[in-house]
Amino acid sequence: MNKKPEYIVKKENESEIFSVVKFEYFDGKSSDFFKNKKFKIVYLESMTDNVSILKHQKIIYETEQKFYLYVENGDSKDVWFLTIYYQPEQLNELRFFINQLNKQYEKTKIK
């Protein structure tokens, strides 16, 4: 995951450049974790193995705080990446958000 999503580039062209924080998770439960949150999906890239099953590869969520959460599945189905795009003046709010997100993630992951 090296390339900045086109959606984010477009947003940056409309306003300020985003700062970035990246995470890597290893349990393959990204879609289950994020689908239960009240984040607005603003971009979705999927593929299908057959006609009835969609597998989400890349999703961008917008939070109430106007953070953009870019979730991308890794090469292995057990690895996924989270990149948060935020404005530098939101750093304290971001720290609180990440802390809450990690607490909720720990509660939902399968042991």
MIKOL-412378 format. One line per field, with one value per residue: residue in three letters; chain; x, y, z of N, C-alpha, C, CB in turn. Coordinates in steps of 0.05 Angstrom, whole numbers, always signed. Glycine has a CB too. Example, Ala and Ser with C-alpha at 12.3 -4.5 7.8 and 13.67 -1.06 7.14 Angstrom:
<pts>
residuo <- (ALA:SER)
cadena <- (A:A)
nc1 <- (+264:+257)
nc2 <- (-114:-45)
nc3 <- (+156:+142)
cac1 <- (+246:+273)
cac2 <- (-90:-21)
cac3 <- (+156:+143)
cc1 <- (+264:+258)
cc2 <- (-66:+1)
cc3 <- (+156:+157)
cbc1 <- (+226:+282)
cbc2 <- (-89:-12)
cbc3 <- (+181:+114)
</pts>
This chain:
<pts>
residuo <- (MET:ASN:LYS:LYS:PRO:GLU:TYR:ILE:VAL:LYS:LYS:GLU:ASN:GLU:SER:GLU:ILE:PHE:SER:VAL:VAL:LYS:PHE:GLU:TYR:PHE:ASP:GLY:LYS:SER:SER:ASP:PHE:PHE:LYS:ASN:LYS:LYS:PHE:LYS:ILE:VAL:TYR:LEU:GLU:SER:MET:THR:ASP:ASN:VAL:SER:ILE:LEU:LYS:HIS:GLN:LYS:ILE:ILE:TYR:GLU:THR:GLU:GLN:LYS:PHE:TYR:LEU:TYR:VAL:GLU:ASN:GLY:ASP:SER:LYS:ASP:VAL:TRP:PHE:LEU:THR:ILE:TYR:TYR:GLN:PRO:GLU:GLN:LEU:ASN:GLU:LEU:ARG:PHE:PHE:ILE:ASN:GLN:LEU:ASN:LYS:GLN:TYR:GLU:LYS:THR:LYS:ILE:LYS)
cadena <- (A:A:A:A:A:A:A:A:A:A:A:A:A:A:A:A:A:A:A:A:A:A:A:A:A:A:A:A:A:A:A:A:A:A:A:A:A:A:A:A:A:A:A:A:A:A:A:A:A:A:A:A:A:A:A:A:A:A:A:A:A:A:A:A:A:A:A:A:A:A:A:A:A:A:A:A:A:A:A:A:A:A:A:A:A:A:A:A:A:A:A:A:A:A:A:A:A:A:A:A:A:A:A:A:A:A:A:A:A:A:A)
nc1 <- (+17:+26:+12:-25:-95:-138:-185:-171:-129:-158:-190:-150:-134:-177:-175:-133:-69:-66:-45:-16:-27:-8:-30:-23:-58:-71:-112:-153:-205:-226:-270:-314:-305:-306:-356:-395:-390:-407:-390:-386:-387:-347:-319:-311:-281:-286:-284:-303:-311:-348:-414:-448:-419:-386:-323:-293:-240:-215:-233:-258:-273:-310:-305:-343:-310:-285:-241:-208:-213:-176:-182:-150:-145:-94:-44:-49:-106:-110:-87:-93:-94:-95:-101:-101:-124:-115:-124:-69:-80:-116:-91:-92:-146:-144:-110:-142:-184:-158:-142:-193:-212:-175:-186:-239:-230:-198:-237:-270:-242:-226:-204)
nc2 <- (-23:+33:+75:+135:+139:+157:+185:+212:+244:+277:+303:+330:+366:+399:+423:+426:+393:+327:+298:+236:+173:+106:+38:-33:-93:-160:-200:-207:-188:-139:-119:-137:-109:-54:-48:-45:+4:+74:+100:+137:+110:+130:+114:+55:-5:-65:-136:-197:-267:-300:-294:-279:-263:-209:-183:-137:-96:-47:+7:+71:+108:+162:+198:+227:+267:+284:+254:+211:+144:+96:+33:-26:-89:-137:-177:-227:-260:-252:-205:-136:-66:-1:+65:+130:+192:+259:+327:+368:+402:+372:+337:+324:+308:+265:+230:+216:+191:+147:+118:+104:+74:+31:+7:-10:-45:-84:-107:-131:-168:-235:-284)
nc3 <- (+0:-23:-56:-58:-49:-104:-92:-44:-63:-97:-58:-31:-71:-70:-21:+36:+43:+68:+130:+150:+181:+192:+198:+211:+210:+231:+228:+191:+197:+181:+151:+181:+229:+215:+189:+228:+250:+253:+204:+145:+81:+29:-14:-51:-71:-102:-114:-147:-135:-154:-181:-138:-93:-65:-53:-14:-30:-24:+16:+32:+87:+116:+174:+230:+248:+204:+188:+143:+132:+105:+84:+67:+38:+49:+15:+36:+64:+117:+131:+136:+120:+150:+136:+160:+141:+157:+180:+200:+245:+273:+307:+364:+370:+335:+362:+407:+378:+354:+399:+420:+377:+375:+425:+417:+374:+398:+432:+395:+364:+345:+389)
cac1 <- (+0:+43:+0:-47:-119:-146:-205:-156:-115:-178:-197:-127:-135:-199:-169:-106:-56:-71:-24:-22:-18:-14:-31:-25:-71:-65:-132:-172:-232:-230:-298:-332:-300:-315:-384:-412:-385:-423:-374:-398:-370:-345:-307:-310:-270:-292:-281:-321:-302:-370:-435:-462:-402:-368:-302:-284:-211:-208:-256:-252:-295:-307:-316:-355:-288:-274:-218:-213:-201:-172:-178:-142:-138:-67:-41:-60:-133:-108:-73:-105:-81:-112:-88:-119:-116:-126:-111:-50:-92:-133:-74:-102:-171:-136:-99:-165:-198:-142:-144:-219:-213:-160:-201:-261:-219:-190:-261:-284:-226:-228:-180)
cac2 <- (+0:+56:+96:+149:+135:+179:+200:+229:+264:+296:+319:+348:+387:+417:+437:+424:+367:+311:+283:+207:+153:+79:+15:-59:-112:-187:-220:-211:-181:-110:-113:-141:-88:-27:-46:-40:+31:+93:+115:+139:+100:+149:+101:+26:-20:-93:-156:-220:-293:-310:-273:-271:-255:-187:-180:-109:-95:-20:+23:+96:+117:+189:+199:+253:+287:+289:+237:+192:+118:+80:+5:-41:-117:-144:-201:-250:-252:-247:-180:-112:-41:+22:+91:+152:+218:+279:+353:+370:+414:+353:+316:+316:+294:+240:+212:+205:+173:+122:+104:+92:+54:+8:-6:-24:-67:-106:-120:-146:-187:-263:-293)
cac3 <- (+0:-25:-72:-45:-65:-121:-77:-26:-80:-105:-35:-26:-91:-63:+4:+45:+42:+92:+144:+148:+200:+180:+216:+198:+227:+222:+234:+169:+205:+177:+142:+204:+248:+205:+180:+251:+259:+239:+186:+119:+60:+8:-37:-48:-93:-96:-135:-141:-143:-170:-185:-114:-70:-69:-34:-14:-30:-15:+25:+45:+104:+127:+201:+238:+252:+177:+182:+122:+138:+80:+92:+43:+44:+40:-3:+51:+74:+146:+135:+124:+127:+155:+135:+168:+130:+175:+179:+223:+269:+286:+319:+390:+365:+323:+384:+421:+360:+351:+425:+421:+355:+384:+447:+405:+358:+417:+442:+374:+349:+353:+403)
cc1 <- (+18:+30:-24:-72:-127:-167:-191:-141:-134:-187:-175:-127:-156:-193:-139:-95:-61:-45:-34:-11:-26:-13:-32:-37:-69:-87:-154:-200:-239:-259:-318:-329:-312:-344:-403:-408:-403:-406:-387:-378:-370:-331:-305:-300:-272:-285:-299:-307:-324:-392:-446:-445:-383:-348:-291:-253:-201:-233:-245:-277:-289:-320:-329:-334:-275:-246:-227:-198:-200:-164:-172:-134:-110:-67:-52:-88:-133:-95:-90:-92:-101:-94:-108:-107:-131:-112:-93:-62:-110:-117:-84:-128:-164:-126:-122:-180:-184:-144:-171:-222:-198:-173:-224:-252:-211:-214:-273:-268:-229:-202:-173)
cc2 <- (+25:+80:+109:+146:+161:+197:+220:+251:+285:+315:+339:+371:+408:+433:+434:+395:+353:+301:+254:+192:+126:+58:-11:-78:-140:-208:-223:-202:-152:-104:-116:-118:-62:-26:-40:-11:+50:+112:+114:+128:+120:+138:+71:+13:-50:-110:-179:-246:-307:-288:-263:-261:-232:-186:-152:-109:-68:-4:+49:+104:+146:+188:+226:+275:+295:+277:+219:+166:+102:+52:-11:-69:-122:-168:-226:-241:-246:-220:-158:-87:-19:+47:+113:+178:+239:+305:+356:+383:+396:+332:+306:+299:+266:+220:+200:+185:+146:+106:+90:+70:+28:-7:-22:-48:-90:-121:-138:-168:-215:-271:-321)
cc3 <- (+0:-39:-57:-62:-80:-107:-58:-41:-89:-82:-29:-46:-85:-38:+11:+41:+69:+104:+145:+172:+190:+202:+199:+218:+215:+227:+212:+175:+199:+169:+165:+224:+239:+197:+203:+262:+243:+222:+159:+98:+37:-17:-31:-74:-86:-120:-128:-151:-160:-169:-159:-91:-78:-46:-36:-11:-17:-8:+38:+61:+112:+154:+207:+241:+226:+174:+159:+129:+113:+89:+66:+52:+33:+21:+10:+62:+104:+152:+122:+135:+131:+153:+142:+157:+147:+170:+204:+248:+284:+302:+346:+387:+353:+344:+400:+404:+357:+376:+427:+400:+364:+407:+436:+389:+376:+428:+421:+361:+362:+366:+396)
cbc1 <- (-19:+68:-9:-40:-142:-158:-223:-136:-102:-203:-202:-101:-140:-224:-186:-103:-25:-90:-19:-10:-29:+7:-56:+3:-101:-41:-146:-172:-235:-212:-306:-326:-271:-298:-392:-406:-355:-440:-345:-405:-380:-330:-278:-339:-240:-321:-252:-348:-294:-381:-457:-478:-386:-384:-279:-297:-200:-191:-274:-243:-298:-321:-293:-370:-267:-272:-209:-205:-218:-149:-203:-118:-158:-49:-12:-41:-153:-93:-45:-136:-61:-126:-75:-122:-124:-124:-133:-26:-107:-150:-46:-107:-189:-114:-81:-184:-201:-112:-141:-241:-201:-132:-211:-278:-195:-174:-281:-294:-196:-235:-183)
cbc2 <- (+0:+49:+85:+180:+127:+168:+181:+213:+250:+281:+301:+333:+375:+401:+426:+432:+369:+288:+294:+196:+159:+73:+16:-69:-104:-197:-214:-239:-186:-100:-130:-168:-85:-19:-72:-59:+39:+110:+103:+169:+71:+174:+112:+15:-12:-97:-165:-216:-311:-337:-284:-295:-279:-160:-201:-93:-97:-5:+7:+118:+99:+210:+194:+249:+275:+319:+221:+203:+104:+92:-7:-27:-137:-149:-205:-258:-274:-269:-180:-112:-33:+20:+96:+154:+221:+270:+376:+386:+440:+338:+328:+340:+310:+245:+228:+229:+187:+129:+124:+113:+65:+16:+15:-5:-57:-94:-100:-127:-179:-281:-291)
cbc3 <- (+24:-40:-99:-41:-46:-147:-60:-9:-104:-116:-10:-27:-119:-59:+27:+74:+36:+86:+173:+122:+230:+158:+235:+188:+231:+235:+259:+161:+234:+155:+118:+217:+254:+182:+167:+273:+255:+259:+184:+112:+50:+17:-43:-41:-100:-88:-139:-155:-119:-158:-202:-104:-59:-70:-38:+9:-58:-36:+45:+25:+129:+108:+222:+264:+271:+172:+207:+93:+161:+62:+106:+29:+32:+64:-11:+74:+68:+159:+124:+130:+105:+183:+106:+199:+100:+204:+179:+214:+261:+266:+322:+408:+346:+302:+403:+429:+333:+344:+448:+416:+329:+393:+467:+387:+343:+440:+451:+353:+349:+329:+434)
</pts>
